[in-house]
Amino acid sequence: MNTTQNSLDDQAGAAYGSTRDQPANGDATAPAPAADITQALASVHTSNFPDILRHFKSSLAVTTYQAGKLVLLRAEGDAVNTHFRTFNRPMGMAADHERLALGSYMEIAEFRNMPAVASRLHQPPKHDAVYMARRGHITGAIDIHEMAWDGDGELWFVNTLFSCLCTLDTQSSFVPRWRPSFVSHYAPEDRCHLNGLAMRDGKPRYVTCLGNSNAPGGWRENKRNGGLLIDIKDGERIICRDLSMPHSPRWYNNQLWVLESGRGALVRVDPLTGQRTDVARVPGFARGIDFLGPLAFIGLSQLRASNPFTDIPITDDNADRLSGVWAVNIDTGKTIAFLKFTGGVEEIFAVQALQGAQFPEVLSEKEYLENSYALPDEALKQVQLTPPTAQEELSE
């Protein structure tokens, strides 16, 4: 493989080392023989990947519903530490330095960053963020896809089974807030395979679906090029038609982006005219994206023969489809770095940058939750522990 120096470009500053493959530092939490874990969760990455994460003082969180894992990609020396946490079919995710929301098979789990817990995990402390389980909301099995917080902190998510955008309340499984006009009723029938959500100016603005259909599973009839990109401001306006399995719309740097998953393409879209420009092609089914500076971090999936998303352009053109995360320069379209899974991780759904968290942890284990407390600031000022000697006297 190419071993020449790769610079991020003038915007980012400096060079990041060679792009030769090297193994990632695997770190799994599920109890199993070490050799089995290493093989099933193995990956390799270009040697510049850790330096890119360090440059942006960030890590990446990646979901793979196929393998049932949330994966944290963290720079550790010359390697990327791939830290796996087990969940039931994790898919959609929203995260920042303070919070993380994760959509799984029938629940949305929410976590809050409690960095003080880091001292309990390792000495000296090496984790700069510790996302602790805070609450869970049972939605039922609704095939949760992408999610995001609005400007008021309310969580929006794509309910693919019922073909709608939703929020939460304390009484309902979910609260429908918008559905395409061509979907006549709410029904658990995945009529159009609504999947992607982009926020703009703190509000839900763009969505993607795989077909203009009002029939149960009707999107499957033209999955090769029946996809839509829709502007939902003030109702509904279809920006683009005839997309090949679009996912992951994003508004970034005052531009609209979308992944045409069926072609393995990162596409820039004029939101007014719908004109499309291919910015980059990647060697797999592209789904899940986030940005750091001039880089787009794109999730790639292999799509095995049993997957319903096969029989699309990417499966015709690229027999050697890969699974992992590709870093692409959005100005030049060039691949700068990648991490490739080589074992049992075959499909990626979400990719989320954790800015300001270089070595995070995600915890839901009882031994950490039972005596880690998060209080409002005013209450925290009034916390005062009884000295050990006084406790002994009281016990007598």
MARMARKOL-806196 format. One record per residue: x, y, z of N, C-alpha, C in turn; residue number from 1; residue in one letter. Coordinates in pm, whole numbers. Atoms other than C-alpha are relative to their C-alpha. Example, Ala and Ser with C-alpha at 12.3 -4.5 7.8 and 13.67 -1.06 7.14 Angstrom:
89 -119 0 1230 -450 780 90 120 0 1 A .
-82 -119 -6 1367 -106 714 -77 109 73 2 S .
***
This chain:
84 -118 0 0 0 0 88 123 0 1 M .
-72 -126 5 108 361 -50 58 36 135 2 N .
-62 -37 -126 355 466 218 52 142 -1 3 T .
-42 -139 3 401 829 122 -76 80 104 4 T .
64 -86 -98 317 1113 359 -133 53 -55 5 Q .
130 -55 37 -48 1228 353 -28 121 87 6 N .
41 -116 -79 -139 1581 458 -150 14 -6 7 S .
145 -18 -8 -490 1662 571 -43 110 -95 8 L .
-3 -109 94 -457 1982 366 28 127 77 9 D .
-41 -123 -65 -386 2347 441 -92 38 116 10 D .
92 -38 -106 -697 2382 656 39 -64 133 11 Q .
-24 71 -124 -590 2124 909 142 18 50 12 A .
-131 -35 -52 -223 2198 926 113 -87 -39 13 G .
-126 72 9 18 1910 918 -18 -137 -60 14 A .
2 133 58 110 1568 786 -34 -103 107 15 A .
50 99 -94 -24 1251 943 63 -137 -17 16 Y .
-67 128 7 218 978 854 -46 -86 -115 17 G .
26 86 114 202 685 617 -136 -63 9 18 S .
133 61 5 -112 505 508 8 -151 -9 19 T .
-10 146 3 14 150 542 -97 -59 102 20 R .
91 67 -92 -223 -97 708 73 -43 125 21 D .
-50 60 -122 -165 -187 1069 -118 -40 85 22 Q .
113 48 -77 -379 -379 1316 -45 101 104 23 P .
54 -85 -106 -609 -192 1549 14 -71 133 24 A .
-10 52 -135 -590 -235 1924 -138 -41 46 25 N .
135 43 -34 -898 -446 1994 -23 -2 149 26 G .
37 -4 -141 -1078 -412 2326 -147 -35 10 27 D .
139 45 -4 -1395 -618 2366 -44 -21 144 28 A .
53 16 -136 -1620 -641 2670 -75 -130 19 29 T .
77 123 -13 -1814 -959 2596 90 -115 43 30 A .
-83 111 -43 -1682 -1267 2780 6 -109 -105 31 P .
-21 104 100 -1538 -1507 2523 149 -24 -9 32 A .
-143 24 16 -1204 -1671 2444 66 113 -77 33 P .
-69 -115 59 -949 -1403 2353 21 -18 -149 34 A .
-25 24 143 -868 -1566 2019 -127 19 -81 35 A .
127 -16 71 -1236 -1575 1920 -36 147 -14 36 D .
31 -141 4 -1285 -1208 2010 90 70 -101 37 I .
-95 -65 90 -972 -1104 1824 -37 -23 -145 38 T .
36 32 138 -1084 -1281 1508 -132 65 -40 39 Q .
133 -50 36 -1449 -1173 1519 -5 152 -10 40 A .
7 -145 -6 -1382 -807 1597 125 68 -55 41 L .
-128 -51 47 -1052 -761 1417 -17 113 -100 42 A .
-2 -109 97 -966 -454 1213 143 42 -27 43 S .
-128 -62 33 -676 -282 1042 -29 144 -39 44 V .
21 -139 35 -625 87 977 128 59 -57 45 H .
-117 -72 47 -397 326 799 69 63 120 46 T .
-75 -41 -118 -121 440 1031 -22 146 36 47 S .
27 -140 -32 -230 804 1008 -132 21 74 48 N .
132 -16 -62 -577 738 1155 8 49 145 49 F .
-7 -51 -137 -472 780 1523 39 147 7 50 P .
-43 -140 -2 -298 1110 1447 -111 94 -44 51 D .
114 -82 41 -607 1240 1269 -96 21 116 52 I .
87 -14 -117 -819 1168 1576 61 93 104 53 L .
-66 -87 -98 -561 1335 1800 -3 146 -47 54 R .
-1 -136 54 -542 1637 1569 -130 73 32 55 H .
130 -61 -26 -913 1699 1615 -47 -17 144 56 F .
33 23 -141 -905 1601 1984 -135 -70 12 57 K .
129 68 11 -1185 1357 1908 17 -150 -8 58 S .
11 143 26 -1289 995 1890 -124 -19 -87 59 S .
119 31 79 -1555 822 1683 -81 -109 69 60 L .
90 106 -45 -1858 622 1793 -70 -57 -122 61 A .
52 69 117 -1987 364 1544 -97 -108 46 62 V .
92 109 -34 -2291 137 1559 -1 -104 -110 63 T .
18 111 92 -2321 -204 1398 -110 -90 55 64 T .
113 82 -46 -2664 -363 1443 23 -146 -33 65 Y .
-26 137 43 -2546 -673 1257 84 -75 104 66 Q .
-86 62 -101 -2277 -742 1521 -47 30 143 67 A .
51 -33 -132 -2477 -592 1810 97 77 86 68 G .
-104 -72 -73 -2206 -346 1911 -6 151 -24 69 K .
-42 -139 11 -2136 17 1980 151 -3 9 70 L .
-145 5 7 -1773 67 1882 56 140 20 71 V .
-69 -126 -21 -1555 348 2016 137 -10 -64 72 L .
-131 -5 66 -1258 432 1792 82 109 68 73 L .
-76 -91 -84 -994 591 2016 149 -13 -32 74 R .
-144 3 24 -634 687 1945 72 -47 125 75 A .
-80 52 -111 -392 493 2163 140 -31 -53 76 E .
-134 17 56 -25 537 2076 -5 5 -151 77 G .
-2 7 146 30 434 1716 -119 -76 -57 78 D .
111 83 45 -294 238 1699 -134 67 30 79 A .
137 -36 -35 -669 289 1703 -55 -108 90 80 V .
61 93 -94 -822 125 2008 -147 -13 -37 81 N .
140 27 35 -1150 -34 1896 -67 -65 121 82 T .
60 42 -126 -1356 -62 2215 -147 -33 -25 83 H .
133 49 34 -1676 -268 2182 -89 -9 124 84 F .
103 15 -103 -1988 -236 2397 -122 -68 -63 85 R .
107 83 56 -2277 -479 2350 -138 61 26 86 T .
139 -45 -8 -2633 -363 2278 -84 -87 -94 87 F .
92 79 83 -2939 -524 2120 -34 81 -125 88 N .
25 -62 130 -2933 -414 1756 12 154 4 89 R .
-15 -146 -3 -2792 -60 1801 5 58 -140 90 P .
2 -65 132 -2860 174 1509 19 150 14 91 M .
-12 -145 -5 -2940 546 1535 70 48 125 92 G .
-78 -52 -111 -2723 761 1758 11 151 -12 93 M .
-31 -142 -7 -2686 1121 1866 95 17 117 94 A .
-98 -13 -108 -2391 1234 2075 73 133 -11 95 A .
-94 -111 -8 -2187 1530 2188 84 -23 125 96 D .
-91 21 -112 -1940 1588 2470 -75 -28 130 97 H .
73 12 -126 -2212 1590 2737 -98 -116 4 98 E .
109 97 -1 -2463 1326 2628 10 -91 -121 99 R .
5 97 109 -2526 1024 2409 -136 -67 5 100 L .
127 72 12 -2854 875 2287 18 -110 -103 101 A .
-20 116 86 -2866 531 2129 -133 -72 -21 102 L .
121 75 32 -3157 367 1949 34 -146 -24 103 G .
-26 143 15 -3165 -10 1982 -130 -70 -41 104 S .
110 80 52 -3412 -290 1908 -137 54 41 105 Y .
130 -47 -45 -3698 -158 2122 11 109 106 106 M .
-24 -97 -107 -3548 116 2337 92 111 -49 107 E .
-97 -107 13 -3379 454 2328 68 17 135 108 I .
-77 -14 -122 -3105 461 2590 75 133 -1 109 A .
-67 -129 -10 -2964 792 2712 110 -7 105 110 E .
-117 0 -86 -2624 846 2871 45 144 22 111 F .
-56 -131 -30 -2463 1147 3041 147 -16 35 112 R .
-143 4 -25 -2094 1225 3059 29 38 146 113 N .
-43 -24 -138 -1958 1197 3415 150 -27 7 114 M .
-145 24 9 -1581 1242 3369 66 -34 132 115 P .
-61 30 -129 -1515 1217 3743 9 -151 26 116 A .
-2 146 -18 -1587 842 3719 128 -60 -59 117 V .
-120 53 66 -1268 802 3512 102 -53 100 118 A .
-99 43 -99 -1059 769 3827 -31 -138 57 119 S .
37 133 -46 -1251 452 3916 30 -108 -103 120 R .
-19 97 108 -1175 287 3583 146 -37 -22 121 L .
-141 24 31 -801 321 3555 84 100 78 122 H .
-94 -89 -68 -508 461 3751 138 -9 -65 123 Q .
64 -131 -5 -378 698 3650 -116 7 -100 124 P .
115 -8 91 -704 805 3479 42 23 -144 125 P .
-31 -20 142 -692 775 3099 -124 36 -81 126 K .
123 -34 70 -1058 833 3006 -33 148 25 127 H .
37 -141 -16 -1153 1196 2941 -150 23 -12 128 D .
146 -7 0 -1526 1122 2909 -53 -138 38 129 A .
62 126 -41 -1740 855 3076 -151 19 -11 130 V .
144 -10 23 -2094 826 2939 -71 -107 83 131 Y .
67 90 -93 -2305 675 3217 -149 -10 -36 132 M .
142 20 29 -2648 523 3156 -85 84 95 133 A .
84 -86 -82 -2912 770 3277 -146 -44 -3 134 R .
138 46 8 -3248 648 3147 -22 -73 -131 135 R .
39 70 122 -3419 428 2890 -149 20 -25 136 G .
141 -16 38 -3745 474 2700 -38 -115 -93 137 H .
44 114 82 -3925 168 2565 -89 52 -113 138 I .
75 -44 118 -4046 244 2213 -77 -112 -66 139 T .
44 112 80 -4133 -105 2100 94 -17 -118 140 G .
-88 28 115 -3963 -261 1797 -48 78 -121 141 A .
47 -90 107 -4001 26 1549 109 29 -102 142 I .
-108 -16 97 -3672 -1 1357 52 145 1 143 D .
-51 -136 -16 -3523 325 1490 121 20 -90 144 I .
-116 -35 84 -3290 486 1236 65 127 55 145 H .
-81 -113 -47 -3120 825 1258 -74 85 103 146 E .
56 -85 -104 -3172 1064 1549 90 120 21 147 M .
-74 -123 -26 -3066 1414 1652 -78 86 98 148 A .
64 -96 -88 -3136 1680 1915 -27 130 -75 149 W .
26 -131 58 -3301 2004 1812 63 108 89 150 D .
-62 -109 -72 -3197 2346 1936 -48 15 143 151 G .
54 -6 -136 -3414 2309 2247 36 -124 81 152 D .
-41 120 -71 -3258 1976 2342 -98 -116 -10 153 G .
95 111 17 -3554 1761 2230 55 -99 -102 154 E .
-53 104 87 -3457 1431 2071 -103 -38 -106 155 L .
81 45 114 -3601 1357 1725 62 -128 -55 156 W .
-53 123 57 -3571 1015 1563 -91 -50 -111 157 F .
72 59 112 -3674 830 1251 -59 -134 43 158 V .
73 124 -27 -3937 564 1315 -28 -65 -136 159 N .
7 55 135 -3884 357 1003 -121 -92 -17 160 T .
111 94 13 -4149 95 1074 -132 73 -24 161 L .
123 -77 15 -4423 359 1103 13 116 -99 162 F .
-21 -99 107 -4276 585 830 -19 144 48 163 S .
20 -134 -53 -4254 898 1044 119 47 84 164 C .
-91 -59 -97 -4039 1135 1248 -71 9 133 165 L .
61 5 -132 -4097 1114 1621 82 72 104 166 C .
-66 -41 -123 -4015 1260 1959 -57 -88 112 167 T .
42 81 -113 -4078 1123 2309 -81 84 98 168 L .
60 -59 -118 -4306 1200 2601 2 -106 111 169 D .
-8 93 -112 -4356 1032 2937 -109 -106 -2 170 T .
113 91 1 -4672 843 2839 -1 -96 -119 171 Q .
16 75 125 -4639 719 2480 126 -79 -33 172 S .
-117 69 55 -4413 470 2310 82 95 -87 173 S .
-62 -103 83 -4339 749 2061 -108 99 -40 174 F .
93 -106 38 -4497 1074 1946 26 37 -146 175 V .
-21 -37 141 -4534 1106 1564 -11 152 -18 176 P .
-1 -144 23 -4448 1459 1448 -9 37 -148 177 R .
5 -26 144 -4421 1432 1068 8 -132 -74 178 W .
-14 114 92 -4470 1179 790 -14 52 -142 179 R .
13 -45 139 -4442 1206 410 -147 7 -42 180 P .
138 -16 43 -4758 1324 239 -51 -120 -78 181 S .
44 116 77 -4763 1013 22 -27 -122 88 182 F .
35 107 -95 -4796 794 333 -129 41 69 183 V .
133 -45 -41 -5164 808 418 -30 -20 147 184 S .
34 32 -137 -5171 652 764 123 -52 74 185 H .
-101 65 -82 -4953 542 1053 -31 -149 7 186 Y .
16 145 -6 -4902 168 1033 139 -62 9 187 A .
-131 64 -13 -4616 -69 1127 34 -83 -125 188 P .
-12 69 129 -4552 -150 759 120 46 -83 189 E .
-120 -44 72 -4226 26 657 -32 31 -147 190 D .
50 -24 134 -4399 176 354 103 65 -93 191 R .
-93 -72 88 -4119 404 226 145 -11 46 192 C .
-131 13 -64 -3817 310 443 63 138 23 193 H .
-55 -126 -51 -3774 656 591 120 -34 87 194 L .
-120 44 -73 -3420 646 731 90 112 50 195 N .
-99 -100 -34 -3213 967 738 -61 130 48 196 G .
48 -125 -57 -3249 1294 931 116 98 12 197 L .
-98 -109 -14 -3056 1622 907 -65 119 66 198 A .
47 -122 -65 -3097 1922 1133 63 121 -69 199 M .
-53 -127 50 -3054 2281 1013 -56 111 86 200 R .
42 -110 -89 -3062 2586 1238 -78 -52 119 201 D .
61 55 -121 -3160 2363 1529 -136 -63 -18 202 G .
130 60 25 -3466 2214 1360 12 -115 -101 203 K .
0 104 103 -3542 1893 1164 -29 63 -136 204 P .
16 -68 128 -3505 1990 799 1 -93 -120 205 R .
-11 87 117 -3404 1713 558 -12 -146 43 206 Y .
12 143 -24 -3497 1344 543 24 -76 -130 207 V .
-13 88 116 -3425 1054 311 -90 -121 19 208 T .
73 126 0 -3637 755 218 34 -74 -129 209 C .
-42 83 113 -3595 471 -26 -105 -15 -109 210 L .
99 11 106 -3918 505 -221 -125 80 30 211 G .
128 -70 -11 -4235 701 -284 -109 -107 -3 212 N .
91 114 -6 -4468 431 -162 -95 14 118 213 S .
99 4 -106 -4785 395 41 -46 -143 28 214 N .
34 141 -18 -4789 15 36 100 -64 96 215 A .
-92 67 -91 -4638 -216 297 125 -51 -74 216 P .
-125 40 64 -4272 -259 203 12 40 -145 217 G .
3 -34 142 -4343 -90 -129 128 58 -55 218 G .
-128 -57 45 -4003 80 -143 91 -104 -65 219 W .
-88 105 52 -3843 -255 -230 -13 -17 -151 220 R .
23 23 143 -3991 -254 -583 98 78 -87 221 E .
-92 -81 79 -3752 18 -701 115 49 87 222 N .
-103 -41 -94 -3475 16 -447 130 45 -67 223 K .
-125 -40 68 -3199 64 -708 8 151 -18 224 R .
-6 -144 27 -3296 424 -788 -133 70 27 225 N .
128 -62 -33 -3625 512 -624 5 95 119 226 G .
-14 -76 -122 -3486 714 -334 -29 148 -14 227 G .
36 -141 -4 -3590 1065 -230 78 72 109 228 L .
-50 -93 -100 -3430 1358 -49 -104 110 14 229 L .
116 -86 -21 -3700 1576 108 34 112 98 230 I .
-5 -115 -90 -3703 1924 263 -134 8 71 231 D .
127 6 -72 -3964 1917 540 -38 133 64 232 I .
37 -130 -54 -3965 2286 628 -133 45 -63 233 K .
130 -50 47 -4316 2428 602 -75 -103 -83 234 D .
73 104 71 -4456 2095 490 93 -101 -64 235 G .
-78 103 70 -4274 1898 224 35 47 -141 236 E .
-44 -29 136 -4067 1962 -88 106 -102 -38 237 R .
-97 100 43 -3888 1684 -275 113 71 -75 238 I .
-117 -63 60 -3537 1809 -356 56 -86 -113 239 I .
-58 93 99 -3412 1500 -541 -84 -127 -7 240 C .
58 131 24 -3566 1190 -692 107 -91 -62 241 R .
-83 96 75 -3413 878 -849 136 -22 66 242 D .
-124 27 -72 -3145 839 -579 12 -150 28 243 L .
-25 141 -25 -2985 501 -521 20 -23 150 244 S .
2 34 -142 -3074 408 -163 66 108 87 245 M .
-62 -109 -76 -3000 748 -1 -11 -20 151 246 P .
-4 0 -145 -2903 769 366 76 124 47 247 H .
-87 -93 -73 -2754 1014 614 11 139 -61 248 S .
-12 -140 44 -2842 1365 489 63 82 113 249 P .
-64 -87 -99 -2636 1634 663 9 143 -53 250 R .
-26 -141 32 -2616 2013 666 131 36 69 251 W .
-133 -25 -56 -2248 2101 712 71 105 -85 252 Y .
-69 -109 70 -2048 2412 622 -93 69 -101 253 N .
100 -67 84 -2365 2567 479 -21 -72 -133 254 N .
24 83 119 -2395 2282 228 -78 -124 40 255 Q .
80 119 -22 -2630 1988 196 72 -122 -59 256 L .
-69 122 40 -2473 1642 180 -94 -119 18 257 W .
75 124 -16 -2619 1296 133 87 -115 -50 258 V .
-67 120 48 -2486 944 91 -95 -76 -91 259 L .
73 92 88 -2612 756 -213 60 -138 24 260 E .
-58 125 -48 -2550 425 -46 13 -103 -110 261 S .
0 100 106 -2638 217 -349 111 17 -100 262 G .
-114 -24 90 -2353 377 -546 132 17 77 263 R .
-121 -26 -78 -2106 418 -259 51 140 -22 264 G .
-37 -136 39 -2107 793 -321 -37 101 109 265 A .
26 -119 -79 -2077 1107 -109 -39 110 -98 266 L .
57 -93 98 -2292 1367 -286 -31 133 67 267 V .
39 -134 -43 -2325 1742 -244 -120 43 -84 268 R .
127 -30 66 -2675 1871 -329 -31 149 17 269 V .
52 -135 -8 -2798 2219 -412 -142 -9 56 270 D .
132 20 -61 -3097 2245 -174 -114 71 -73 271 P .
104 -72 74 -3283 2483 -409 -33 -65 -133 272 L .
22 56 134 -3232 2321 -749 2 -152 -3 273 T .
-13 145 1 -3158 1962 -650 118 -50 -81 274 G .
-117 42 77 -2841 1960 -862 96 -78 89 275 Q .
-84 89 -78 -2613 1680 -745 142 -4 -56 276 R .
-140 10 37 -2233 1662 -748 64 -111 80 277 T .
-75 104 -70 -2041 1346 -665 132 58 50 278 D .
-123 -49 -60 -1763 1442 -425 101 -112 17 279 V .
-91 113 -22 -1618 1098 -352 -76 -130 -18 280 A .
53 136 4 -1673 727 -406 80 -84 100 281 R .
-65 87 -98 -1597 466 -140 -35 -145 -33 282 V .
16 140 43 -1563 86 -173 -95 -80 88 283 P .
98 74 -77 -1879 -20 5 -132 74 3 284 G .
131 -61 -18 -2240 56 93 15 111 104 285 F .
-31 -115 -86 -2203 407 239 -123 39 82 286 A .
112 -31 -89 -2422 475 542 57 42 135 287 R .
-55 -56 -124 -2351 690 849 115 93 -30 288 G .
-103 -98 31 -2144 1007 832 4 108 107 289 I .
-18 -121 -81 -2002 1284 1048 126 69 -50 290 D .
-106 -84 54 -1754 1564 985 88 55 111 291 F .
-96 -73 -82 -1441 1703 1148 85 82 -95 292 L .
-76 -83 92 -1288 2000 971 -34 -32 -144 293 G .
26 33 140 -1247 1915 602 -19 -148 -27 294 P .
12 145 18 -1293 1542 662 -141 -48 28 295 L .
124 75 -23 -1605 1330 627 39 -141 40 296 A .
-21 137 -44 -1598 1005 823 -124 -80 -37 297 F .
111 71 63 -1816 761 630 2 -147 39 298 I .
11 141 -31 -1940 421 743 -22 -82 -126 299 G .
11 91 114 -1905 135 493 -48 -136 47 300 L .
50 135 -29 -2090 -198 489 25 -91 -119 301 S .
-29 98 105 -2019 -516 296 -126 -41 -76 302 Q .
125 50 57 -2381 -621 233 14 -142 -56 303 L .
-2 140 42 -2382 -998 220 -125 -33 -81 304 R .
108 37 93 -2615 -1183 -16 -136 -6 69 305 A .
128 12 -71 -2881 -1228 254 -61 135 34 306 S .
49 -133 -36 -2917 -851 304 -103 48 -103 307 N .
102 -47 95 -3233 -696 151 46 118 -84 308 P .
-49 -116 75 -3022 -403 24 91 -41 -115 309 F .
-82 42 114 -2841 -612 -238 -76 24 -131 310 T .
57 -25 133 -2913 -601 -614 -13 150 -24 311 D .
-8 -144 21 -2809 -236 -635 133 28 -70 312 I .
-122 -27 78 -2531 -60 -832 129 -39 69 313 P .
-127 29 -67 -2262 -104 -565 30 -149 -1 314 I .
-24 144 5 -2311 -482 -569 34 -46 -141 315 T .
-38 32 138 -2283 -485 -950 144 39 -28 316 D .
-128 -59 38 -1970 -270 -965 116 -41 89 317 D .
-107 19 -96 -1775 -371 -657 -22 -130 76 318 N .
15 130 -65 -1748 -737 -564 72 -6 134 319 A .
-81 1 -122 -1492 -660 -290 -43 112 94 320 D .
51 -105 -88 -1713 -440 -73 61 -16 140 321 R .
-70 1 -127 -1555 -342 257 -89 55 111 322 L .
71 -49 -118 -1674 -265 609 98 78 86 323 S .
-87 -80 -84 -1531 12 824 -38 146 -4 324 G .
19 -144 2 -1490 388 843 107 62 -89 325 V .
-91 -66 95 -1336 592 560 1 150 30 326 W .
-16 -145 -16 -1200 947 607 28 60 -136 327 A .
-8 -58 134 -1254 1152 292 10 152 11 328 V .
-11 -145 6 -1143 1509 221 -112 54 -88 329 N .
117 -45 75 -1460 1690 114 35 108 -102 330 I .
-43 -98 100 -1261 1952 -82 59 -66 -124 331 D .
-68 66 111 -1064 1707 -296 -65 -132 -40 332 T .
59 130 27 -1269 1387 -275 94 -117 25 333 G .
-99 107 -19 -956 1190 -184 -19 -67 136 334 K .
-2 74 -125 -950 917 79 130 30 73 335 T .
-116 -38 -80 -715 1033 355 44 -114 90 336 I .
-31 109 -92 -736 734 589 -121 -91 7 337 A .
115 88 -23 -952 436 678 30 -98 111 338 F .
-6 115 -89 -1022 171 937 -92 -106 -59 339 L .
73 108 68 -1133 -161 789 -17 -118 96 340 K .
26 119 -81 -1301 -440 985 26 -124 -85 341 F .
-40 120 75 -1165 -779 883 -63 -127 54 342 T .
61 118 -59 -1367 -1013 1104 -150 -3 -18 343 G .
144 18 7 -1734 -1040 1191 -82 127 -8 344 G .
74 -126 12 -1827 -671 1176 -16 31 -148 345 V .
21 -11 145 -1982 -652 829 -87 118 -41 346 E .
92 -108 37 -2240 -372 845 5 111 104 347 E .
-4 -119 -85 -2216 -19 986 -128 80 -23 348 I .
114 -89 19 -2512 209 1051 38 145 28 349 F .
-24 -140 -36 -2413 527 1237 147 25 28 350 A .
-134 -48 -33 -2086 721 1264 -17 137 64 351 V .
16 -125 -74 -2065 1000 1521 134 44 57 352 Q .
-122 -56 -59 -1766 1223 1608 -30 47 141 353 A .
10 -47 -139 -1719 1282 1982 108 105 20 354 L .
-98 -107 -6 -1545 1618 1976 32 34 146 355 Q .
-44 -29 -136 -1341 1690 2288 10 -122 88 356 G .
-10 126 -74 -1356 1326 2399 95 -91 -77 357 A .
-99 77 76 -1037 1151 2287 5 -146 43 358 Q .
-4 139 -46 -1062 838 2502 -121 -25 91 359 F .
123 14 -79 -1426 793 2612 -30 -144 38 360 P .
56 129 -40 -1603 507 2784 -151 14 9 361 E .
145 5 -14 -1971 406 2786 -32 -111 100 362 V .
22 96 -108 -2097 233 3101 -147 -15 33 363 L .
133 28 -53 -2418 66 3211 5 -111 106 364 S .
-15 107 -98 -2279 -186 3460 -42 46 140 365 E .
53 -32 -131 -2436 -197 3806 108 53 94 366 K .
-102 -38 -97 -2107 -164 3995 43 147 -13 367 E .
-32 -142 17 -2056 182 3847 -123 88 20 368 Y .
121 -82 -9 -2417 301 3839 -52 13 143 369 L .
67 1 -130 -2515 210 4196 52 107 95 370 E .
-49 -104 -91 -2292 470 4362 70 114 -74 371 N .
-42 -119 73 -2229 733 4094 -123 89 -13 372 S .
118 -85 -10 -2463 1027 4143 22 130 -76 373 Y .
-2 -129 69 -2538 1325 3920 -109 87 59 374 A .
93 -90 -65 -2703 1618 4098 1 135 -70 375 L .
-2 -137 49 -2810 1967 3989 106 81 73 376 P .
-109 -78 -58 -2543 2228 4055 -36 57 136 377 D .
38 -58 -127 -2740 2395 4334 0 -104 112 378 E .
0 106 -101 -2789 2066 4516 142 -47 30 379 A .
-137 47 -18 -2426 1970 4461 76 91 97 380 L .
-68 -93 -92 -2315 2282 4653 -30 -33 145 381 K .
41 30 -137 -2496 2148 4958 40 -141 43 382 Q .
-46 134 -36 -2336 1802 4955 117 12 97 383 V .
-110 1 -98 -2118 1747 5262 1 -137 66 384 Q .
-12 135 -54 -1995 1406 5367 43 4 145 385 L .
-38 13 -139 -1965 1304 5728 140 -60 9 386 T .
-136 56 -14 -1599 1249 5828 -4 -142 53 387 P .
1 141 -44 -1509 881 5885 -3 -16 151 388 P .
0 16 -146 -1441 934 6257 -137 26 58 389 T .
135 -28 -50 -1785 1086 6310 -95 -113 -32 390 A .
84 114 34 -1944 796 6128 18 -113 98 391 Q .
-28 107 -96 -1772 552 6365 -68 28 134 392 E .
63 -34 -125 -1898 744 6669 -150 -18 -4 393 E .
144 16 15 -2253 747 6535 -40 -146 1 394 L .
33 143 6 -2242 374 6474 6 -65 138 395 S .
-9 53 -137 -2147 314 6838 -122 41 82 396 E .
***
